[in-house]
């Protein structure tokens, strides 16, 4: 006797071991459909040969690739050299090209993807943003360690549902930045729902915050020179004021945390946003405690009731 599809799916969702889910695929057509939905909904891959194998399946099996809602791809320096059979070892450049081409083909098939993370650690080259060319999915969350270039910009301007963006690279001199920039207080027509921005360059804040409903920002100062940081801070706060939503959380990393500059940051925030800002989190900071300076960094909750 066949059961309703939601019953099979509910059973599959309670299977915690992926090997058992794979075995469940062999029980019946109904269980296979349900188990595959659970197996392929969220994928996390790191070892290069496994990544290539997975991407080949997604590229060749549309039935499975459209089930993927979350995909995390991680690559560490040196991983590509650890192949099982030394006689089958390919040149590094050949492996890299085949690796990234496989990912590109898979991404073009994952139309239902909503969360994408690309983590590159060590000395991995980042100039592979072209893997996003031709992708049709609408992301909600995107963590990108790839290069900020024309390929990434062309991809971002298609993302109408993106709310959470992490970028590790930024180039303010790319001419195509003009296509994503807005200096209007009205909501931008590109990335109209962006609310969380994590970027290692304050210049990216100036490009991505104005005219958008950004409420949470994480960034860092680029210089340890106090005068340079003072200018960078002024530009940062001016850009944050151009968000069409209040800033609730601000995390600003600094090479040299000092109580003096932390107090200057707090003072500048009050001047920029008024004596009762809606900011709820600010950190990390080095603050004086009982008149003495502390060497560690502390986070400050602002305006919480």
Secondary structure, 3 states (H helix, E strand, C coil): CCCCHHHHHHHHHCCCCHHHHHHHCCCCHHHHHHHHHHHHHEEEECCHHHHHHHHHHHHHCHHHHCCCCEEEEEEECCHHHCCCCHHHCCCHHHHHHHHHHHHHHHHCCCCCCCEEEEEEECCCCCCCHHHHCCCCCCCCEEEECCCCCHHHHHHHCCCCCCCEEEECCCCCCCHHHHHCCCCCCCCCCCCCCCCEEEECCHHHHHHHCCCCCCCEEEEECCCCCHHHHHHHHHHHHHHHCCCCCCCCEEEEECCCCCHHHHHHHHHHHHHHHCCCCCCCEEEEECCEECCEECCCCEEECCCCC
